[in-house]
């Protein structure tokens, strides 16, 4: 397993889109379910309306990180 920091994959995804500006910029949609002390967060990364990654975790940041990781894999970067 990787030792990325909490913002590691998100940063890597943002860097990828900065190098490839013609592709566009990623859009994150984050939602939570459950009580605030037991929330489950879902994050979705979209590019031009197309889903590239999804992550589910107990914190918003980790859900976004997982979504970014999955998007990087879908794009063939990882």
PDB file of N, CA, C and O in Angstrom:
ATOM      1  N   UNK A   1       0.835  -1.183   0.000  1.00  0.00           N
ATOM      2  CA  UNK A   1       0.000   0.000   0.000  1.00  0.00           C
ATOM      3  C   UNK A   1       0.873   1.236   0.000  1.00  0.00           C
ATOM      4  O   UNK A   1       1.973   1.238   0.552  1.00  0.00           O
ATOM      5  N   UNK A   2       0.374   2.277  -0.620  1.00  0.00           N
ATOM      6  CA  UNK A   2       1.128   3.522  -0.761  1.00  0.00           C
ATOM      7  C   UNK A   2       1.196   4.288   0.553  1.00  0.00           C
ATOM      8  O   UNK A   2       0.365   4.104   1.442  1.00  0.00           O
ATOM      9  N   UNK A   3       2.193   5.141   0.654  1.00  0.00           N
ATOM     10  CA  UNK A   3       2.343   5.977   1.841  1.00  0.00           C
ATOM     11  C   UNK A   3       2.011   7.423   1.521  1.00  0.00           C
ATOM     12  O   UNK A   3       2.612   8.332   2.094  1.00  0.00           O
ATOM     13  N   UNK A   4       1.057   7.657   0.608  1.00  0.00           N
ATOM     14  CA  UNK A   4       0.656   9.010   0.247  1.00  0.00           C
ATOM     15  C   UNK A   4       0.101   9.735   1.463  1.00  0.00           C
ATOM     16  O   UNK A   4      -0.499   9.125   2.348  1.00  0.00           O
ATOM     17  N   UNK A   5       0.314  11.056   1.492  1.00  0.00           N
ATOM     18  CA  UNK A   5      -0.290  11.861   2.539  1.00  0.00           C
ATOM     19  C   UNK A   5      -1.765  12.035   2.240  1.00  0.00           C
ATOM     20  O   UNK A   5      -2.234  11.618   1.181  1.00  0.00           O
ATOM     21  N   UNK A   6      -2.512  12.652   3.167  1.00  0.00           N
ATOM     22  CA  UNK A   6      -3.945  12.832   2.973  1.00  0.00           C
ATOM     23  C   UNK A   6      -4.271  13.578   1.691  1.00  0.00           C
ATOM     24  O   UNK A   6      -5.324  13.337   1.100  1.00  0.00           O
ATOM     25  N   UNK A   7      -3.413  14.464   1.247  1.00  0.00           N
ATOM     26  CA  UNK A   7      -3.691  15.204   0.015  1.00  0.00           C
ATOM     27  C   UNK A   7      -2.820  14.722  -1.149  1.00  0.00           C
ATOM     28  O   UNK A   7      -2.793  15.370  -2.195  1.00  0.00           O
ATOM     29  N   UNK A   8      -2.121  13.618  -0.997  1.00  0.00           N
ATOM     30  CA  UNK A   8      -1.191  13.147  -2.011  1.00  0.00           C
ATOM     31  C   UNK A   8      -1.818  12.842  -3.352  1.00  0.00           C
ATOM     32  O   UNK A   8      -1.352  13.347  -4.373  1.00  0.00           O
ATOM     33  N   UNK A   9      -2.857  12.035  -3.380  1.00  0.00           N
ATOM     34  CA  UNK A   9      -3.488  11.689  -4.648  1.00  0.00           C
ATOM     35  C   UNK A   9      -4.262  12.866  -5.228  1.00  0.00           C
ATOM     36  O   UNK A   9      -4.287  13.058  -6.444  1.00  0.00           O
ATOM     37  N   UNK A  10      -4.888  13.647  -4.370  1.00  0.00           N
ATOM     38  CA  UNK A  10      -5.586  14.843  -4.863  1.00  0.00           C
ATOM     39  C   UNK A  10      -4.598  15.795  -5.515  1.00  0.00           C
ATOM     40  O   UNK A  10      -4.873  16.349  -6.580  1.00  0.00           O
ATOM     41  N   UNK A  11      -3.462  15.985  -4.888  1.00  0.00           N
ATOM     42  CA  UNK A  11      -2.433  16.859  -5.455  1.00  0.00           C
ATOM     43  C   UNK A  11      -1.912  16.299  -6.767  1.00  0.00           C
ATOM     44  O   UNK A  11      -1.718  17.043  -7.729  1.00  0.00           O
ATOM     45  N   UNK A  12      -1.687  15.006  -6.812  1.00  0.00           N
ATOM     46  CA  UNK A  12      -1.202  14.363  -8.028  1.00  0.00           C
ATOM     47  C   UNK A  12      -2.231  14.506  -9.151  1.00  0.00           C
ATOM     48  O   UNK A  12      -1.860  14.747 -10.300  1.00  0.00           O
ATOM     49  N   UNK A  13      -3.508  14.361  -8.834  1.00  0.00           N
ATOM     50  CA  UNK A  13      -4.555  14.522  -9.841  1.00  0.00           C
ATOM     51  C   UNK A  13      -4.611  15.963 -10.338  1.00  0.00           C
ATOM     52  O   UNK A  13      -4.718  16.200 -11.541  1.00  0.00           O
ATOM     53  N   UNK A  14      -4.541  16.918  -9.428  1.00  0.00           N
ATOM     54  CA  UNK A  14      -4.529  18.332  -9.830  1.00  0.00           C
ATOM     55  C   UNK A  14      -3.321  18.647 -10.702  1.00  0.00           C
ATOM     56  O   UNK A  14      -3.440  19.371 -11.691  1.00  0.00           O
ATOM     57  N   UNK A  15      -2.161  18.107 -10.343  1.00  0.00           N
ATOM     58  CA  UNK A  15      -0.957  18.319 -11.147  1.00  0.00           C
ATOM     59  C   UNK A  15      -1.122  17.729 -12.547  1.00  0.00           C
ATOM     60  O   UNK A  15      -0.691  18.323 -13.535  1.00  0.00           O
ATOM     61  N   UNK A  16      -1.746  16.561 -12.616  1.00  0.00           N
ATOM     62  CA  UNK A  16      -1.979  15.929 -13.918  1.00  0.00           C
ATOM     63  C   UNK A  16      -2.813  16.841 -14.814  1.00  0.00           C
ATOM     64  O   UNK A  16      -2.508  16.998 -15.996  1.00  0.00           O
ATOM     65  N   UNK A  17      -3.855  17.439 -14.261  1.00  0.00           N
ATOM     66  CA  UNK A  17      -4.717  18.306 -15.055  1.00  0.00           C
ATOM     67  C   UNK A  17      -4.065  19.647 -15.379  1.00  0.00           C
ATOM     68  O   UNK A  17      -4.407  20.269 -16.385  1.00  0.00           O
ATOM     69  N   UNK A  18      -3.142  20.095 -14.553  1.00  0.00           N
ATOM     70  CA  UNK A  18      -2.410  21.324 -14.876  1.00  0.00           C
ATOM     71  C   UNK A  18      -1.471  21.094 -16.051  1.00  0.00           C
ATOM     72  O   UNK A  18      -1.279  21.981 -16.882  1.00  0.00           O
ATOM     73  N   UNK A  19      -0.889  19.910 -16.119  1.00  0.00           N
ATOM     74  CA  UNK A  19       0.008  19.570 -17.224  1.00  0.00           C
ATOM     75  C   UNK A  19      -0.787  19.309 -18.503  1.00  0.00           C
ATOM     76  O   UNK A  19      -0.276  19.504 -19.606  1.00  0.00           O
ATOM     77  N   UNK A  20      -2.031  18.869 -18.353  1.00  0.00           N
ATOM     78  CA  UNK A  20      -2.910  18.553 -19.479  1.00  0.00           C
ATOM     79  C   UNK A  20      -4.157  19.445 -19.435  1.00  0.00           C
ATOM     80  O   UNK A  20      -5.264  18.941 -19.245  1.00  0.00           O
ATOM     81  N   UNK A  21      -3.991  20.759 -19.606  1.00  0.00           N
ATOM     82  CA  UNK A  21      -5.123  21.679 -19.410  1.00  0.00           C
ATOM     83  C   UNK A  21      -6.257  21.484 -20.408  1.00  0.00           C
ATOM     84  O   UNK A  21      -7.391  21.872 -20.127  1.00  0.00           O
ATOM     85  N   UNK A  22      -5.982  20.901 -21.552  1.00  0.00           N
ATOM     86  CA  UNK A  22      -7.019  20.694 -22.558  1.00  0.00           C
ATOM     87  C   UNK A  22      -8.082  19.721 -22.053  1.00  0.00           C
ATOM     88  O   UNK A  22      -9.224  19.753 -22.513  1.00  0.00           O
ATOM     89  N   UNK A  23      -7.715  18.867 -21.121  1.00  0.00           N
ATOM     90  CA  UNK A  23      -8.628  17.874 -20.561  1.00  0.00           C
ATOM     91  C   UNK A  23      -9.679  18.545 -19.682  1.00  0.00           C
ATOM     92  O   UNK A  23     -10.820  18.086 -19.630  1.00  0.00           O
ATOM     93  N   UNK A  24      -9.317  19.615 -18.998  1.00  0.00           N
ATOM     94  CA  UNK A  24     -10.230  20.291 -18.084  1.00  0.00           C
ATOM     95  C   UNK A  24      -9.763  20.142 -16.655  1.00  0.00           C
ATOM     96  O   UNK A  24      -8.623  19.751 -16.403  1.00  0.00           O
ATOM     97  N   UNK A  25     -10.635  20.450 -15.730  1.00  0.00           N
ATOM     98  CA  UNK A  25     -10.325  20.350 -14.305  1.00  0.00           C
ATOM     99  C   UNK A  25     -11.286  19.374 -13.637  1.00  0.00           C
ATOM    100  O   UNK A  25     -12.455  19.294 -14.015  1.00  0.00           O
ATOM    101  N   UNK A  26     -10.792  18.626 -12.636  1.00  0.00           N
ATOM    102  CA  UNK A  26     -11.671  17.678 -11.953  1.00  0.00           C
ATOM    103  C   UNK A  26     -12.694  18.410 -11.090  1.00  0.00           C
ATOM    104  O   UNK A  26     -12.420  19.481 -10.549  1.00  0.00           O
ATOM    105  N   UNK A  27     -13.856  17.821 -10.974  1.00  0.00           N
ATOM    106  CA  UNK A  27     -14.925  18.349 -10.136  1.00  0.00           C
ATOM    107  C   UNK A  27     -15.262  17.293  -9.093  1.00  0.00           C
ATOM    108  O   UNK A  27     -15.581  16.154  -9.436  1.00  0.00           O
ATOM    109  N   UNK A  28     -15.192  17.670  -7.821  1.00  0.00           N
ATOM    110  CA  UNK A  28     -15.504  16.747  -6.733  1.00  0.00           C
ATOM    111  C   UNK A  28     -16.922  17.002  -6.238  1.00  0.00           C
ATOM    112  O   UNK A  28     -17.323  18.149  -6.038  1.00  0.00           O
ATOM    113  N   UNK A  29     -17.666  15.939  -6.047  1.00  0.00           N
ATOM    114  CA  UNK A  29     -18.977  16.014  -5.404  1.00  0.00           C
ATOM    115  C   UNK A  29     -18.905  15.162  -4.147  1.00  0.00           C
ATOM    116  O   UNK A  29     -18.622  13.966  -4.218  1.00  0.00           O
ATOM    117  N   UNK A  30     -19.163  15.778  -2.993  1.00  0.00           N
ATOM    118  CA  UNK A  30     -19.064  15.066  -1.722  1.00  0.00           C
ATOM    119  C   UNK A  30     -20.410  15.079  -1.003  1.00  0.00           C
ATOM    120  O   UNK A  30     -21.060  16.119  -0.894  1.00  0.00           O
ATOM    121  N   UNK A  31     -20.813  13.922  -0.520  1.00  0.00           N
ATOM    122  CA  UNK A  31     -22.050  13.804   0.249  1.00  0.00           C
ATOM    123  C   UNK A  31     -21.787  12.925   1.462  1.00  0.00           C
ATOM    124  O   UNK A  31     -20.880  12.093   1.465  1.00  0.00           O
ATOM    125  N   UNK A  32     -22.595  13.126   2.486  1.00  0.00           N
ATOM    126  CA  UNK A  32     -22.461  12.284   3.673  1.00  0.00           C
ATOM    127  C   UNK A  32     -23.824  11.729   4.061  1.00  0.00           C
ATOM    128  O   UNK A  32     -24.865  12.334   3.802  1.00  0.00           O
ATOM    129  N   UNK A  33     -23.785  10.566   4.686  1.00  0.00           N
ATOM    130  CA  UNK A  33     -24.986   9.941   5.212  1.00  0.00           C
ATOM    131  C   UNK A  33     -24.723   9.539   6.646  1.00  0.00           C
ATOM    132  O   UNK A  33     -23.575   9.346   7.047  1.00  0.00           O
ATOM    133  N   UNK A  34     -25.777   9.415   7.411  1.00  0.00           N
ATOM    134  CA  UNK A  34     -25.640   9.007   8.802  1.00  0.00           C
ATOM    135  C   UNK A  34     -25.487  10.192   9.728  1.00  0.00           C
ATOM    136  O   UNK A  34     -25.440  11.343   9.295  1.00  0.00           O
ATOM    137  N   UNK A  35     -25.411   9.888  11.012  1.00  0.00           N
ATOM    138  CA  UNK A  35     -25.232  10.927  12.031  1.00  0.00           C
ATOM    139  C   UNK A  35     -23.838  11.528  11.930  1.00  0.00           C
ATOM    140  O   UNK A  35     -22.905  10.883  11.453  1.00  0.00           O
ATOM    141  N   UNK A  36     -23.710  12.754  12.377  1.00  0.00           N
ATOM    142  CA  UNK A  36     -22.439  13.462  12.224  1.00  0.00           C
ATOM    143  C   UNK A  36     -21.268  12.733  12.889  1.00  0.00           C
ATOM    144  O   UNK A  36     -20.144  12.800  12.392  1.00  0.00           O
ATOM    145  N   UNK A  37     -21.513  12.045  13.996  1.00  0.00           N
ATOM    146  CA  UNK A  37     -20.414  11.342  14.671  1.00  0.00           C
ATOM    147  C   UNK A  37     -20.158   9.962  14.069  1.00  0.00           C
ATOM    148  O   UNK A  37     -19.195   9.296  14.448  1.00  0.00           O
ATOM    149  N   UNK A  38     -21.011   9.520  13.132  1.00  0.00           N
ATOM    150  CA  UNK A  38     -20.822   8.232  12.469  1.00  0.00           C
ATOM    151  C   UNK A  38     -21.039   8.362  10.966  1.00  0.00           C
ATOM    152  O   UNK A  38     -21.504   7.428  10.313  1.00  0.00           O
ATOM    153  N   UNK A  39     -20.701   9.520  10.428  1.00  0.00           N
ATOM    154  CA  UNK A  39     -20.977   9.797   9.018  1.00  0.00           C
ATOM    155  C   UNK A  39     -20.143   8.921   8.091  1.00  0.00           C
ATOM    156  O   UNK A  39     -19.009   8.553   8.397  1.00  0.00           O
ATOM    157  N   UNK A  40     -20.738   8.604   6.961  1.00  0.00           N
ATOM    158  CA  UNK A  40     -20.026   7.933   5.885  1.00  0.00           C
ATOM    159  C   UNK A  40     -20.024   8.895   4.702  1.00  0.00           C
ATOM    160  O   UNK A  40     -21.077   9.296   4.206  1.00  0.00           O
ATOM    161  N   UNK A  41     -18.829   9.254   4.262  1.00  0.00           N
ATOM    162  CA  UNK A  41     -18.676  10.213   3.176  1.00  0.00           C
ATOM    163  C   UNK A  41     -18.458   9.492   1.856  1.00  0.00           C
ATOM    164  O   UNK A  41     -17.738   8.495   1.786  1.00  0.00           O
ATOM    165  N   UNK A  42     -19.084  10.006   0.821  1.00  0.00           N
ATOM    166  CA  UNK A  42     -18.864   9.526  -0.538  1.00  0.00           C
ATOM    167  C   UNK A  42     -18.388  10.699  -1.372  1.00  0.00           C
ATOM    168  O   UNK A  42     -19.020  11.755  -1.384  1.00  0.00           O
ATOM    169  N   UNK A  43     -17.281  10.519  -2.064  1.00  0.00           N
ATOM    170  CA  UNK A  43     -16.745  11.547  -2.957  1.00  0.00           C
ATOM    171  C   UNK A  43     -16.674  10.973  -4.368  1.00  0.00           C
ATOM    172  O   UNK A  43     -16.278   9.826  -4.574  1.00  0.00           O
ATOM    173  N   UNK A  44     -17.068  11.801  -5.332  1.00  0.00           N
ATOM    174  CA  UNK A  44     -17.024  11.401  -6.737  1.00  0.00           C
ATOM    175  C   UNK A  44     -16.205  12.446  -7.483  1.00  0.00           C
ATOM    176  O   UNK A  44     -16.427  13.645  -7.315  1.00  0.00           O
ATOM    177  N   UNK A  45     -15.263  11.999  -8.302  1.00  0.00           N
ATOM    178  CA  UNK A  45     -14.484  12.890  -9.158  1.00  0.00           C
ATOM    179  C   UNK A  45     -15.043  12.775 -10.571  1.00  0.00           C
ATOM    180  O   UNK A  45     -15.127  11.686 -11.138  1.00  0.00           O
ATOM    181  N   UNK A  46     -15.422  13.922 -11.124  1.00  0.00           N
ATOM    182  CA  UNK A  46     -15.929  13.951 -12.500  1.00  0.00           C
ATOM    183  C   UNK A  46     -15.072  14.880 -13.341  1.00  0.00           C
ATOM    184  O   UNK A  46     -14.501  15.857 -12.858  1.00  0.00           O
ATOM    185  N   UNK A  47     -15.008  14.542 -14.596  1.00  0.00           N
ATOM    186  CA  UNK A  47     -14.345  15.380 -15.582  1.00  0.00           C
ATOM    187  C   UNK A  47     -15.320  15.560 -16.728  1.00  0.00           C
ATOM    188  O   UNK A  47     -15.685  14.597 -17.403  1.00  0.00           O
ATOM    189  N   UNK A  48     -15.737  16.790 -16.944  1.00  0.00           N
ATOM    190  CA  UNK A  48     -16.730  17.112 -17.975  1.00  0.00           C
ATOM    191  C   UNK A  48     -17.976  16.246 -17.822  1.00  0.00           C
ATOM    192  O   UNK A  48     -18.543  15.769 -18.806  1.00  0.00           O
ATOM    193  N   UNK A  49     -18.390  16.052 -16.573  1.00  0.00           N
ATOM    194  CA  UNK A  49     -19.613  15.313 -16.278  1.00  0.00           C
ATOM    195  C   UNK A  49     -19.478  13.808 -16.234  1.00  0.00           C
ATOM    196  O   UNK A  49     -20.441  13.116 -15.906  1.00  0.00           O
ATOM    197  N   UNK A  50     -18.301  13.280 -16.557  1.00  0.00           N
ATOM    198  CA  UNK A  50     -18.079  11.829 -16.571  1.00  0.00           C
ATOM    199  C   UNK A  50     -17.357  11.422 -15.292  1.00  0.00           C
ATOM    200  O   UNK A  50     -16.333  12.006 -14.938  1.00  0.00           O
ATOM    201  N   UNK A  51     -17.893  10.418 -14.599  1.00  0.00           N
ATOM    202  CA  UNK A  51     -17.275   9.945 -13.364  1.00  0.00           C
ATOM    203  C   UNK A  51     -16.000   9.179 -13.670  1.00  0.00           C
ATOM    204  O   UNK A  51     -15.990   8.269 -14.499  1.00  0.00           O
ATOM    205  N   UNK A  52     -14.908   9.566 -12.979  1.00  0.00           N
ATOM    206  CA  UNK A  52     -13.624   8.888 -13.133  1.00  0.00           C
ATOM    207  C   UNK A  52     -13.178   8.182 -11.867  1.00  0.00           C
ATOM    208  O   UNK A  52     -12.334   7.288 -11.922  1.00  0.00           O
ATOM    209  N   UNK A  53     -13.734   8.569 -10.723  1.00  0.00           N
ATOM    210  CA  UNK A  53     -13.336   7.934  -9.480  1.00  0.00           C
ATOM    211  C   UNK A  53     -14.369   8.161  -8.398  1.00  0.00           C
ATOM    212  O   UNK A  53     -15.068   9.175  -8.389  1.00  0.00           O
ATOM    213  N   UNK A  54     -14.459   7.205  -7.484  1.00  0.00           N
ATOM    214  CA  UNK A  54     -15.398   7.284  -6.369  1.00  0.00           C
ATOM    215  C   UNK A  54     -14.700   6.742  -5.139  1.00  0.00           C
ATOM    216  O   UNK A  54     -13.946   5.773  -5.216  1.00  0.00           O
ATOM    217  N   UNK A  55     -14.957   7.378  -3.997  1.00  0.00           N
ATOM    218  CA  UNK A  55     -14.375   6.915  -2.747  1.00  0.00           C
ATOM    219  C   UNK A  55     -15.373   7.043  -1.616  1.00  0.00           C
ATOM    220  O   UNK A  55     -16.170   7.980  -1.582  1.00  0.00           O
ATOM    221  N   UNK A  56     -15.328   6.095  -0.686  1.00  0.00           N
ATOM    222  CA  UNK A  56     -16.199   6.104   0.488  1.00  0.00           C
ATOM    223  C   UNK A  56     -15.312   5.937   1.706  1.00  0.00           C
ATOM    224  O   UNK A  56     -14.453   5.055   1.743  1.00  0.00           O
ATOM    225  N   UNK A  57     -15.524   6.796   2.716  1.00  0.00           N
ATOM    226  CA  UNK A  57     -14.706   6.731   3.935  1.00  0.00           C
ATOM    227  C   UNK A  57     -15.443   7.412   5.083  1.00  0.00           C
ATOM    228  O   UNK A  57     -16.526   7.969   4.900  1.00  0.00           O
ATOM    229  N   UNK A  58     -14.848   7.358   6.250  1.00  0.00           N
ATOM    230  CA  UNK A  58     -15.461   7.973   7.421  1.00  0.00           C
ATOM    231  C   UNK A  58     -15.167   9.469   7.527  1.00  0.00           C
ATOM    232  O   UNK A  58     -15.767  10.160   8.350  1.00  0.00           O
ATOM    233  N   UNK A  59     -14.246   9.973   6.699  1.00  0.00           N
ATOM    234  CA  UNK A  59     -13.992  11.413   6.658  1.00  0.00           C
ATOM    235  C   UNK A  59     -14.084  11.889   5.211  1.00  0.00           C
ATOM    236  O   UNK A  59     -13.843  11.128   4.273  1.00  0.00           O
ATOM    237  N   UNK A  60     -14.432  13.143   5.052  1.00  0.00           N
ATOM    238  CA  UNK A  60     -14.553  13.730   3.717  1.00  0.00           C
ATOM    239  C   UNK A  60     -13.210  13.698   2.986  1.00  0.00           C
ATOM    240  O   UNK A  60     -13.147  13.353   1.806  1.00  0.00           O
ATOM    241  N   UNK A  61     -12.147  14.059   3.689  1.00  0.00           N
ATOM    242  CA  UNK A  61     -10.820  14.096   3.086  1.00  0.00           C
ATOM    243  C   UNK A  61     -10.374  12.740   2.572  1.00  0.00           C
ATOM    244  O   UNK A  61      -9.821  12.636   1.477  1.00  0.00           O
ATOM    245  N   UNK A  62     -10.612  11.705   3.356  1.00  0.00           N
ATOM    246  CA  UNK A  62     -10.206  10.357   2.927  1.00  0.00           C
ATOM    247  C   UNK A  62     -11.051   9.859   1.765  1.00  0.00           C
ATOM    248  O   UNK A  62     -10.549   9.156   0.888  1.00  0.00           O
ATOM    249  N   UNK A  63     -12.330  10.219   1.753  1.00  0.00           N
ATOM    250  CA  UNK A  63     -13.186   9.846   0.630  1.00  0.00           C
ATOM    251  C   UNK A  63     -12.696  10.529  -0.649  1.00  0.00           C
ATOM    252  O   UNK A  63     -12.655   9.907  -1.711  1.00  0.00           O
ATOM    253  N   UNK A  64     -12.329  11.799  -0.546  1.00  0.00           N
ATOM    254  CA  UNK A  64     -11.810  12.536  -1.700  1.00  0.00           C
ATOM    255  C   UNK A  64     -10.484  11.944  -2.162  1.00  0.00           C
ATOM    256  O   UNK A  64     -10.226  11.836  -3.361  1.00  0.00           O
ATOM    257  N   UNK A  65      -9.657  11.564  -1.213  1.00  0.00           N
ATOM    258  CA  UNK A  65      -8.360  10.974  -1.534  1.00  0.00           C
ATOM    259  C   UNK A  65      -8.528   9.649  -2.278  1.00  0.00           C
ATOM    260  O   UNK A  65      -7.827   9.384  -3.255  1.00  0.00           O
ATOM    261  N   UNK A  66      -9.455   8.827  -1.812  1.00  0.00           N
ATOM    262  CA  UNK A  66      -9.725   7.553  -2.465  1.00  0.00           C
ATOM    263  C   UNK A  66     -10.298   7.775  -3.864  1.00  0.00           C
ATOM    264  O   UNK A  66      -9.933   7.073  -4.807  1.00  0.00           O
ATOM    265  N   UNK A  67     -11.188   8.745  -3.992  1.00  0.00           N
ATOM    266  CA  UNK A  67     -11.757   9.064  -5.303  1.00  0.00           C
ATOM    267  C   UNK A  67     -10.665   9.530  -6.268  1.00  0.00           C
ATOM    268  O   UNK A  67     -10.653   9.136  -7.435  1.00  0.00           O
ATOM    269  N   UNK A  68      -9.753  10.364  -5.780  1.00  0.00           N
ATOM    270  CA  UNK A  68      -8.651  10.845  -6.620  1.00  0.00           C
ATOM    271  C   UNK A  68      -7.745   9.683  -7.032  1.00  0.00           C
ATOM    272  O   UNK A  68      -7.315   9.608  -8.183  1.00  0.00           O
ATOM    273  N   UNK A  69      -7.460   8.788  -6.105  1.00  0.00           N
ATOM    274  CA  UNK A  69      -6.652   7.607  -6.403  1.00  0.00           C
ATOM    275  C   UNK A  69      -7.314   6.783  -7.504  1.00  0.00           C
ATOM    276  O   UNK A  69      -6.660   6.373  -8.463  1.00  0.00           O
ATOM    277  N   UNK A  70      -8.608   6.545  -7.359  1.00  0.00           N
ATOM    278  CA  UNK A  70      -9.326   5.751  -8.360  1.00  0.00           C
ATOM    279  C   UNK A  70      -9.378   6.463  -9.705  1.00  0.00           C
ATOM    280  O   UNK A  70      -9.321   5.813 -10.749  1.00  0.00           O
ATOM    281  N   UNK A  71      -9.484   7.783  -9.695  1.00  0.00           N
ATOM    282  CA  UNK A  71      -9.470   8.554 -10.944  1.00  0.00           C
ATOM    283  C   UNK A  71      -8.110   8.442 -11.628  1.00  0.00           C
ATOM    284  O   UNK A  71      -8.038   8.286 -12.847  1.00  0.00           O
ATOM    285  N   UNK A  72      -7.041   8.520 -10.855  1.00  0.00           N
ATOM    286  CA  UNK A  72      -5.705   8.381 -11.418  1.00  0.00           C
ATOM    287  C   UNK A  72      -5.505   7.012 -12.043  1.00  0.00           C
ATOM    288  O   UNK A  72      -4.867   6.890 -13.089  1.00  0.00           O
ATOM    289  N   UNK A  73      -6.050   5.973 -11.401  1.00  0.00           N
ATOM    290  CA  UNK A  73      -5.969   4.636 -11.977  1.00  0.00           C
ATOM    291  C   UNK A  73      -6.784   4.549 -13.262  1.00  0.00           C
ATOM    292  O   UNK A  73      -6.336   3.953 -14.242  1.00  0.00           O
ATOM    293  N   UNK A  74      -7.977   5.139 -13.263  1.00  0.00           N
ATOM    294  CA  UNK A  74      -8.837   5.123 -14.459  1.00  0.00           C
ATOM    295  C   UNK A  74      -8.173   5.847 -15.618  1.00  0.00           C
ATOM    296  O   UNK A  74      -8.318   5.439 -16.770  1.00  0.00           O
ATOM    297  N   UNK A  75      -7.441   6.923 -15.321  1.00  0.00           N
ATOM    298  CA  UNK A  75      -6.757   7.697 -16.354  1.00  0.00           C
ATOM    299  C   UNK A  75      -5.446   7.057 -16.810  1.00  0.00           C
ATOM    300  O   UNK A  75      -4.821   7.518 -17.765  1.00  0.00           O
ATOM    301  N   UNK A  76      -5.033   5.985 -16.118  1.00  0.00           N
ATOM    302  CA  UNK A  76      -3.803   5.297 -16.486  1.00  0.00           C
ATOM    303  C   UNK A  76      -2.550   5.954 -15.961  1.00  0.00           C
ATOM    304  O   UNK A  76      -1.450   5.655 -16.425  1.00  0.00           O
ATOM    305  N   UNK A  77      -2.701   6.855 -14.991  1.00  0.00           N
ATOM    306  CA  UNK A  77      -1.552   7.548 -14.416  1.00  0.00           C
ATOM    307  C   UNK A  77      -0.864   6.648 -13.381  1.00  0.00           C
ATOM    308  O   UNK A  77       0.361   6.671 -13.268  1.00  0.00           O
ATOM    309  N   UNK A  78      -1.613   5.883 -12.651  1.00  0.00           N
ATOM    310  CA  UNK A  78      -1.042   4.955 -11.650  1.00  0.00           C
ATOM    311  C   UNK A  78      -1.026   3.542 -12.199  1.00  0.00           C
ATOM    312  O   UNK A  78      -0.586   2.619 -11.514  1.00  0.00           O
TER     313      UNK A  78
END
